[in-house]
Amino acid sequence: MSFLELLKIEFMKVKRSKIVPLIFIAPLLVVASGVASLSRYFTPEYTNAWPAMFIQSALVYAYYLLPFSMIDIKENSSFIDVGTGAGFPSIPLMIVRPDLKGTLLEALNKRCVFLEKACELTGVDAKVIHGRAEDYAKEKREAFDFATARAVASMPVLCEYCIPYVKTGGRFIALKSVNEDETLCKKAVKVLGGKISEIKDYTITNGDNRRLFIIDKVSQTPTKYPRNPSMIKKKPL
């Protein structure tokens, strides 16, 4: 499929006013990855680099916004993106939903520096926090309408890091591989005060199959969670 065809498919789903911020995401990631000068991308050996980056920007919708379009998220909801990395899914989500009140939690300071700049350049009004999930949970326990995280760890581990942040009545929304087995996280979800509401499989534009976990927070999380990382790794729920 050509570059223009991909752009047409993905950007037809996005409001016109939101296209420009989304199209800048991939070049921002190039800068964040440590490239000293973007001028190298204009040399002959990098002829296809810029089109490739803009294709990736177009696919941001499919990877990170399509699953959220499958969920009813109330206006002005607060959320935390745990281990946000380069700002996905939170920055694209807040570009198309500026009413949301987002907190981007990241353990690496250099990524936080990038996130601040990325939010500034894309017009996203988010709070960037440099900290670890198990520590920040002591300060913002059960403070958000929903928490989200990408496929950076197994579901039992993600649940322990994320569910404590969610208010009773809120949700934990996890973007995972279609290979993630939901039976492995049932115990963790129950122990942490959650209940699996829905599991939705979907296919994005490039053919990848993904799985969306929606977990309702039905009761308060016991105060001993989340545990320290070594214990979580040694004895996952």
C-alpha positions as CSV (number, residue, x, y, z in Angstrom):
1,M,0.0,0.0,0.0
2,S,1.4,3.4,-0.9
3,F,2.2,6.2,1.5
4,L,-0.7,8.4,0.2
5,E,-3.1,5.5,0.5
6,L,-2.2,4.9,4.1
7,L,-2.5,8.5,4.9
8,K,-6.0,8.6,3.4
9,I,-7.2,5.6,5.3
10,E,-6.0,6.7,8.7
11,F,-6.5,10.5,8.5
12,M,-10.1,10.2,7.2
13,K,-10.8,9.0,10.8
14,V,-9.3,12.1,12.4
15,K,-10.8,15.6,12.6
16,R,-9.0,18.0,10.2
17,S,-7.8,20.2,13.0
18,K,-6.0,17.3,14.7
19,I,-4.0,16.0,11.6
20,V,-1.0,18.4,11.8
21,P,-0.1,17.5,15.5
22,L,-0.4,13.8,14.7
23,I,1.8,14.1,11.6
24,F,4.7,15.5,13.7
25,I,4.8,12.6,16.1
26,A,7.2,10.3,14.2
27,P,9.8,13.1,13.4
28,L,9.7,13.9,17.1
29,L,10.5,10.3,17.9
30,V,13.5,10.5,15.6
31,V,14.8,13.4,17.7
32,A,14.1,11.6,20.9
33,S,16.0,8.5,19.8
34,G,19.3,10.5,19.8
35,V,19.8,11.5,16.2
36,A,22.2,14.5,16.4
37,S,21.0,16.2,13.2
38,L,17.9,15.7,11.1
39,S,19.9,16.9,8.1
40,R,21.3,13.3,7.6
41,Y,17.7,12.3,6.7
42,F,17.9,14.4,3.5
43,T,21.0,12.6,2.2
44,P,20.6,10.0,-0.6
45,E,20.8,7.0,1.6
46,Y,17.9,8.2,3.6
47,T,15.6,9.1,0.7
48,N,12.8,7.0,2.1
49,A,13.2,7.9,5.7
50,W,10.8,10.9,5.8
51,P,8.0,9.1,4.0
52,A,8.4,6.2,6.3
53,M,8.2,8.4,9.3
54,F,5.0,10.0,8.1
55,I,3.5,6.6,7.4
56,Q,4.3,5.8,11.0
57,S,2.6,9.0,12.1
58,A,-0.5,8.0,10.1
59,L,-0.5,4.6,11.7
60,V,-0.4,6.2,15.2
61,Y,-4.2,6.4,14.8
62,A,-4.6,2.7,14.2
63,Y,-2.2,1.6,17.0
64,Y,-3.2,4.0,19.7
65,L,-6.4,5.7,19.0
66,L,-8.5,3.0,17.4
67,P,-8.9,1.0,20.6
68,F,-10.0,4.1,22.5
69,S,-12.7,4.8,19.9
70,M,-14.1,1.4,21.0
71,I,-14.7,2.7,24.5
72,D,-17.0,5.3,25.9
73,I,-14.7,7.7,27.8
74,K,-16.6,10.4,29.7
75,E,-15.8,14.1,29.0
76,N,-13.1,15.7,31.2
77,S,-12.0,12.3,32.6
78,S,-8.7,12.2,34.3
79,F,-6.2,9.4,33.4
80,I,-2.6,8.2,34.0
81,D,-0.4,6.6,31.3
82,V,1.9,4.3,33.3
83,G,5.3,3.9,31.8
84,T,4.4,6.2,28.9
85,G,7.8,6.0,27.2
86,A,7.6,8.3,24.2
87,G,4.1,9.4,25.0
88,F,2.0,6.6,23.6
89,P,-1.0,6.3,23.8
90,S,-1.4,9.4,25.9
91,I,-0.2,12.2,23.5
92,P,-2.2,11.0,20.4
93,L,-5.2,10.5,22.7
94,M,-5.0,14.0,24.1
95,I,-4.6,15.5,20.6
96,V,-8.0,14.2,19.6
97,R,-9.5,14.5,23.1
98,P,-8.2,17.7,24.6
99,D,-10.9,17.6,27.3
100,L,-9.1,14.8,29.0
101,K,-6.8,15.5,31.9
102,G,-3.7,13.3,31.4
103,T,-0.7,12.5,33.6
104,L,2.3,10.9,31.8
105,L,4.4,8.8,34.2
106,E,7.9,7.9,33.1
107,A,10.9,6.6,35.1
108,L,13.6,7.9,32.8
109,N,14.4,11.6,33.1
110,K,15.6,12.0,29.5
111,R,12.3,10.7,28.3
112,C,10.5,13.2,30.5
113,V,12.5,16.0,28.9
114,F,11.3,14.8,25.5
115,L,7.7,14.4,26.7
116,E,7.6,18.0,27.9
117,K,8.8,19.2,24.5
118,A,6.5,16.9,22.6
119,C,3.5,18.1,24.5
120,E,4.6,21.7,23.9
121,L,5.0,21.2,20.1
122,T,1.7,19.2,19.7
123,G,-0.3,21.5,21.9
124,V,-1.1,18.9,24.5
125,D,-1.8,20.1,28.1
126,A,-0.5,17.1,30.1
127,K,1.3,16.7,33.4
128,V,4.7,14.9,32.9
129,I,5.9,13.1,36.1
130,H,9.4,11.7,36.5
131,G,8.9,8.7,38.8
132,R,8.4,5.0,39.3
133,A,4.9,3.5,39.3
134,E,5.2,1.9,42.7
135,D,6.4,5.2,44.2
136,Y,3.9,7.6,42.6
137,A,1.0,5.3,43.6
138,K,1.6,6.3,47.2
139,E,0.9,10.0,46.3
140,K,-1.9,9.5,43.8
141,R,-3.6,6.3,45.0
142,E,-7.1,5.8,43.5
143,A,-7.0,9.3,42.0
144,F,-7.8,8.8,38.3
145,D,-10.9,7.9,36.3
146,F,-8.9,5.5,34.2
147,A,-5.3,4.2,33.8
148,T,-3.8,2.9,30.6
149,A,-0.6,1.2,29.6
150,R,0.8,-0.5,26.5
151,A,2.2,-4.0,26.0
152,V,5.3,-3.4,28.1
153,A,4.8,-6.2,30.6
154,S,2.6,-9.2,31.3
155,M,-1.0,-8.4,32.4
156,P,-0.5,-9.5,36.1
157,V,2.4,-7.1,36.4
158,L,0.6,-4.3,34.6
159,C,-2.5,-4.8,36.7
160,E,-0.4,-4.4,39.9
161,Y,1.2,-1.2,38.7
162,C,-1.9,0.4,37.2
163,I,-5.1,-0.7,39.1
164,P,-4.1,1.0,42.4
165,Y,-4.2,4.4,40.5
166,V,-7.9,4.0,39.5
167,K,-10.8,5.2,41.5
168,T,-13.6,2.8,42.5
169,G,-15.9,2.9,39.5
170,G,-13.1,3.7,37.1
171,R,-11.3,1.5,34.6
172,F,-7.9,0.1,33.7
173,I,-7.4,0.0,29.9
174,A,-4.6,-2.1,28.6
175,L,-3.4,-2.3,25.0
176,K,-1.9,-5.7,24.5
177,S,-0.9,-8.4,21.9
178,V,-3.6,-10.7,20.8
179,N,-1.4,-13.5,22.3
180,E,-2.0,-12.3,25.8
181,D,-3.9,-15.0,27.8
182,E,-6.7,-13.4,29.9
183,T,-6.8,-16.4,32.2
184,L,-3.4,-15.5,33.6
185,C,-4.5,-12.2,35.0
186,K,-7.8,-13.2,36.6
187,K,-6.3,-13.7,40.1
188,A,-4.4,-10.4,39.9
189,V,-7.4,-8.4,38.8
190,K,-9.6,-9.9,41.6
191,V,-6.9,-9.3,44.3
192,L,-6.4,-5.7,43.2
193,G,-10.1,-4.8,43.4
194,G,-10.9,-5.2,39.7
195,K,-13.2,-7.2,37.4
196,I,-12.6,-8.0,33.8
197,S,-15.4,-6.1,31.9
198,E,-14.5,-6.7,28.3
199,I,-11.8,-8.1,26.1
200,K,-11.9,-6.9,22.5
201,D,-9.7,-8.2,19.6
202,Y,-9.2,-6.0,16.7
203,T,-7.1,-5.7,13.5
204,I,-5.3,-2.5,12.5
205,T,-4.6,-1.2,9.0
206,N,-1.3,-3.0,8.5
207,G,-2.9,-6.4,9.5
208,D,-1.6,-6.7,13.0
209,N,-4.0,-8.3,15.5
210,R,-4.3,-6.6,18.9
211,R,-6.2,-7.2,22.1
212,L,-7.9,-4.6,24.3
213,F,-8.4,-5.3,28.0
214,I,-11.0,-3.2,29.9
215,I,-11.0,-3.8,33.6
216,D,-13.5,-2.2,35.9
217,K,-12.4,-1.1,39.4
218,V,-15.1,-2.5,41.7
219,S,-13.4,-2.1,45.1
220,Q,-10.4,-0.4,46.8
221,T,-7.0,-1.9,46.2
222,P,-5.4,-3.3,49.4
223,T,-2.7,-0.8,50.6
224,K,0.1,-3.3,50.2
225,Y,-0.1,-3.0,46.5
226,P,1.8,-2.3,44.4
227,R,4.7,-4.1,45.9
228,N,8.4,-3.3,45.2
229,P,9.5,-4.4,41.7
230,S,11.7,-7.3,42.8
231,M,8.7,-8.8,44.6
232,I,6.4,-8.3,41.7
233,K,8.9,-10.0,39.4
234,K,9.7,-12.8,41.8
235,K,6.1,-13.5,42.8
236,P,3.6,-12.1,40.3
237,L,0.0,-12.2,41.4
